[in-house]
Structure formats: C-alpha cells, structure tokens
C-alpha cells in the first residue's frame, strides 16, 4: 500500500478510562519504536471490558486522546468493548485491519520483548496443549487459570509466566487475532513503566487507571493531577463541575437488578460468554440478590471469574447478546485532528465508515441494530452520572475535531 504522503500508521486499542500519563507515554513510545507518523486509536465507548461504565463520556475521552497524541479515534463497538480478552482483541485488531491504512498494532506489555509474546501466542495455538487444558478444566478451574497451567505443563514456567500478567494476556490475544485474520499488521509491544495494571500503588508520575478512578470518585484533585496530562486534568475537572463525571454503575443498581429479574433462562443463555448451564446459576442467584455485589459474589465460582460475571450481567442489562459479537458492523469515527483528516483519504476501508447519525440510516440492517444498541447503552450511561443527562447524546454529539 502506498502511504508515502501520510507516512506509516500505528493502531492502538485502548479504553483511556481516563487518559493518563502512561497512555501519553505509550503513544510517544509507539511513534519512536515504529517510526509511525500517524496514530489511530480504537477506543471503547461508554462501557469497558471490566464490566463497568467508563468514568467519563467517550467523546471527552476521544478529545483527550487526540490532545495526547492520537490523530484519529475510532469507537470499538459495545459488544466487543464489554467482552473477554479474546473477543475484545478480535474487535480491536479487526477494526485496525479493516481500515486499510494501518501498518502496526501497538500494545502494552509487562515483558521485555514482543518475541516472547509471539512465542506464547504460538504455544496457545499448539494442539498439544489441548489435552492438558481439558484436564485442568475438568478440575473446575476457570479458563484463564486452566490455560496457564496447561502451558506450564507443556512449555514450562518461562512461557507460562508470560500469561500471568494482564497486559501480556491481552497482548497475546492481539497477536493471535492477527494470526487468525492473516493480517499483515506488525505487532509492537511497549514495555509498561511504573506500577502494575490495576495496582493502587503510586510510582513517580505514573498510576494505574484503577487508582486514578478511585481518586476521581473521592474527588482527590490534588493527588490525581500528578498522574494526568494537564489537558486531561482540566477536562475532568470541568466534567465534574458539570455533574457529568464520574459515572458510577451503582447509580443504576436497582434498574440492573430489575432487568435481570425479568429475564428468562432462555434469554440469559443467549448472553455472550454464557455456557455450560451458567444461565441457570444466574437465574437462581438473581431471584435472591439484593445488590450487585451480592449477585457477583453468588454467581462467581472457581470456574467463573468475577470479571467474567460482571461482563455477562452488564451485557444482560444493556441488551447485548452473543450474536452481536460475531462480526464487526462498521467503522465509527469519534474524532480526528488535521493529520487524521488526511489519513481518512488514505483509508481503503473494508467496512462502512460513519461519523453521523444520518450515515447510520444507510447501514445494513444488522449494523443498524448494533448502532441502536450503542445508542441505548449510552442512554443508560447517562443515568449513571452525578447529574442525569438526557437521552440522545450518541445521535447528536458532533465529531470531535482538534
């Protein structure tokens, strides 16, 4: 592909929940390692992979991404954004590949070399691992633990230990997604600096998104400013002053429980990642749970992780079904800068490209269904902010241009 007038392009799959110093470093390091002039970010919308709402709205987060070094921000559709690592990676990498102008996929990692991740990805695809995996699953372990132990048995500790770190786990799924697509995109790992994923510890100018969200919920502005670029800090302060941040899933707790109590076993069976009769366990637990935390705890087991249960129950509330995760519906642009505008002309997209509500009316029926699902989800997110927002933001918000 001739991109001589736009240069090389790197894609990053992200949540930016919210955009912090570590994200800015990742974008900068991606440019250094790849020589890419353009950065495309495929970003989750108002709901994220941990089965929760994003702390701030997707348009504000897209603006922060552009201010932080991205040139074009694409939305990762809801069914993929709220999915497990394999489906999340398949959606993000699939969009990067479908743009027709991306050369690299960049991601964070806890190891020192992308080659280590490639080796782990190949190990996971090795048929020799399956017998060991089946044995571990038969003991009642959840899939992630069973898979890691199976790799340890067949390939040893060095490869297995790579899969014990959250960034590495997702990075390996990006590589496997590229292999399944037979994509020419080159995987590039950026070693994480500072504290670990999800850690509440603080280190220099870096803190995990988990720690930062806690500070935002506690309104600890003096502390949080140390870990955010100035533009993120100012934007988040303004959103908080307007009553539109931080969003909290707990504000819809009774609505979520109500929705779940009204679902049949058959409806629950059609949710993403539900198998082996899990719908029966959810149905029974929903009948007695008086809070979301109680419901999570009662459904969770050795076999089913807390994160998996959160994602399933959020999908139930938002109306996401397994069928919605089968294929990507479109490429939706949330924001761009001048370089991103030029990149659009170099795109050779293999999916419909949209940026306005009017354009969605020309989509195939299946893609329109996903967009309506997205609109409904965003209307539910508007009930989770300190001040309830009206419906329709997804259809009326203008493309972010910086």
N, C-alpha and C positions, 0 to 999 in steps of 0.2 A: 504494500500500500504506500502511495506517495504522499507523505505528510510534510514535505520539505518546507512549506510556508507556515506550518504551525508547529513543527518540531515533534519530538516524541511525547507520548502521553502515558501517564500512570494513573491507574484506578485504585481507589481506597474504599473499602466497605467499612462503614462506621455507624455509630449511634450519636456521638457527640452529645452526651447526656450528663452535663453540658460540655461545651468546648473548653478545654483547659490547656495548661502549658505543655503537658505531654502530647496532646494532639498537634499543637503547633510544631513541636519538635519532630514528630513523626512526618508531617508534611515536608518540613525542611530537609530532613534526612532522606526522604524518598527522592526529592529532586537531586540531592548530592549523589546518591547511590546509582540512580538510573540515568541521570542527565536529562530527565524529562523537563520540558518547558511547560507542559500543561498537567494539571491535576484535576481528575474527575472524582468526585466523592459520591458514592452510592450510600445514602443515609436513611436510616429508619425514620418513620414518621412519628406520630404521637404516642405510639406504643412500642415497647422494646422487648428484647429477647429474654430478659429475666422474668417475663410475665407481669409487667408493671407498666404504668403510664410514664411517659417521658416527663422530666421535671419542668421543661419549658416547651412551648409550641414549636412545630417543625419549621415554620417559616423564620422564626427568630433564630433557631439553631442553624438553619441554612445560611442566614446572613452572617452569623459568627464564623461559620466555616469559610465563607468567601473572604471575610476580613482576615482570617487566619492563614490564607494561602491557597485555598481551593479556587479553581476557575469555573467549574460547573458542578452543580449539586443536583443529583438525581434521587428521586424517592424510591426506597426499597418498599415494595407493596406490603401492606399489612400482613397477609398470610405468611410471608417469608420472614418479616421482621420479628414476628412473635413465635417463631419456630425454633426447634432444636438446632444444634450446630450444623448438621449435615444439610438441612433444608435452608437455613439462613445463608450458608456459604453457597449453596447451589443458586439461590436467588441473586445474591450479590455478584458472584462471578459471572452468572448468566447474563446479567444486565451489562456488565463491563464488556463482555464478549460481543453482545448484541449491538453495542454502539457502533462497532465497525471502525473505531479510530483509536483504540486503546492498545498499548504495547506491553504494559507491565501491570501486575496486580501486587500492590504493596500491603503488608500487614505487620502487626507487632508480633514479637516472639520473645520467649524467655531464654532461648538457647543462643549460641554464638554464630550459627551458620544455617543458611537456608538448606544446604545439602543434608543436614541432619533431619530436617522436616521432610524432605523428599524421600529419604530412606525410611522414615516412619510411615509415610503415606504408602509406600510400596509394600511395607510389611503388613499393613492393614488390608491390603488387597490380595494378599497371598492366600490361596485356598488352603494351605497347610495350617493356617491359624483357626479355621472354622471348627474342627473337632474340639480344640481346646476351649474355644469360645462357647460352644454348645454345652460343654461340661460345666463351665463357670455359671452360665445362665441357669442350668438345671439345679444349681445350688441356691437359686433365689437372688443372686446378685443383680444390681441394676446394670444396664447395658454398658455404660462407660467403665465401671469397675471391672466387669467381666472381660471386656475387650482388652483393657490394660493388662490384666493378669494373664490373659491368653498370649499377648505379645511377649510378656515377660518369660513365659514358659518356652515359647518357640524361638524368640530372638534375643533374649537376655535382658538384663537390667538397663543397659545403656539406652536401648531403643524404647523400652517401656517407660523409663523415667521422663522421656520427652513428652509423653502423653499425659503426664500427671500435672502439667501446668496449663492453666486455662487459655492463655494466649496461644500456646503451642497447639493445643487441641483444635482450636478454631483455624489456625494457620494450616494444619494438616488437612482439614476439610476443604479449605480453599484449593489446595494443591490437588486433592482427589477430584474436586469438582472440575478443575481444568482438564484433568486426565479424561474424565467421563465425556466432557464436551469435545475432546480432541482439539482443544483451543491452542492457538499459537502464543497466547499471552504468557509472559515470563513471570514466574513468582519471585518476589523480592521480599525478604524478611528484614525488619528493622528491630534491632535488639532493644527491649524495653529498658528504660533507665529509671532509677528511683525505686519507689515502693511497688509491691506486687499488686496484681489485679485484685480488686475487692478489699485490699488492706485498709484499715483505719489508721495505720501509722503514717507519719508525715516525714518527708525527706527533702530538705532544701527547698527548691521551688516546685517540687512535684508532689502531688497527692492523687490517690485513686479517685475515679468518678464517684465511687461509693462514699468516700469520706467527704468529698465536696458536696454531694447531695445532702448529706447529714448536716453540714454547716448551713446550707441554704434553708433547710427545714427549721433549723434552730435560729435562723436569722443572725448567724455569727459572721457579719460582713467584714469585721476587722481581720479575722483569720482567713476567710476564704479568698480575699483579694490577693494573698500571697501566691495562690496557685492558679490564677486565671490571667490571661492577657487582659490588658486594660479595657479593650472593647467588649470582651465577654462580661467583665465585672460591671461595666456601666450599663450594658443592655439588661443584664439580670436584675440589677437594682431598679431599673425603670419598670421592668415587668412586675417585680414585686410591689412597687409603688402603685401600679395599675390594678393590682389584685389578680393578675393572670399567671402568677408563678409564686411558689412551687405547686404544681399539680400533685394530688395525693389520691391514690386508688381508694383509700379508706373512706373518702367522701361519698363514694358510691357503693359502700359495703352492702347496705340493705337492698339496693337495686340489683346488685350482682346475685345475692342470695335469692332474691325473688325470681330472677330469671332462671337460675339453676333449679329451683324448686318446681318450676313449671315445665321442665324438660322431661321427656320420656327416656327410658333406657335406650330405645332405638335412636332417638335424636343424639344422645350422648355418644353412642357408638360411632357416629359419623364425624366426630371431632378429630382434629389432627392428633396423631401420636397416641390414639386410644386403641388398645389391642388386648388380647388375652382376657377378655371379660372385665377390663378395668371400668367399663361403663356401669357395671353392677355395683362395684365398690363405691364409685362416685355417687350413684343414685341413692344408695343406702345412707351414706355419710351426710349428704345434703339434707336428708329428712330431719336430722337432729342437730346439725351445726348451728350455732348462734352467732358466729363471727367467721370472717375469712381465715384468720389464723387458726381457729379451731378446725375449720374444714381442711386447710392444708395439712395440718398435723394428723388428722384422722384418715385422710386418703393416702398420705405418704407411707411408704413401707421400705423395706430393704430393697425391693425390686424397683420401686418408683421414686425417683428423687424429688425433692421439694421443688426444684426449678421446673421439672417436667410437669408437675401437678399445677403449679402456678400458671404455666403457659396454657395448659389444657383448659383450665377454668376461665382464664381470661378469654380464650377463643370462644368458649361457650357463651359468655356474656356479650361478646361483640358480633357473634353470628358467623365466625369463621368455621368452615368445615374442611375436611381433608381434601375434598375435590378442589378447593381453591388453591392448594399448594402444588397442583400438578404441572402448571405451566405459567410462565410469566405473561402478563396481559399487555403491557405497554411500557414505554419509557417516558416517565413523567419528570419534567424539568421543574425544580423548585426555585433555582436561582443561578445567576451567572455574572461574570464580570466581562470586560471587553475582550479579554483573551478567550473566555468561554464562548462568547458570541462568535468569534472566528472559528472556534473548534466545531461549532454546530455545522458550519458549512463543509467541514471535512468528514463529518459523520456519514457512514454508509449503514444506517440502522436496519436491523432485521426484525424490528417490532415497530408498531405505530408510535410516533413521538407526539406527546401532548404537553401543554402547559396551561390551558384554559378549560373551563367547563364546556364551552361551546365545542371544542375539539373532541370531547369525550362522546358527543352525540353521534359521531361518525365511526365509533369503535364497533367491532363485532359484539354481539350480544353477551358473550362470555366475559369479555373485557369490561363491558359496561357494568356487569354485575359486580365485578371486583371494585370498580370505581365507586359504585353506590355503597358497597360495604365499607370502603375507606371513608366516605362522607359520613356514614352512620357512626363509625368509630370515632371520628373527630368530634361529632356532636356529643358523644358520650364523654370524651375527654374534656369538653367544655363544661361539664358538670363537676369536674374534679379539681378545678382551680379555686382559689380563695373566694373570688367573686365569680358567680356563674356567668358564663358567656353565652350569647345567643347561638342558635343553630346556623349552619350555612357557611362557616368560615372557609371550609375547603373549596367551595364553589366560587367564593367572591374575592378571596385573597389574591392580590396581584403577584406576578412573578417578581422575585427579588432580584434587583439589578444594582450592583455596587461598582 
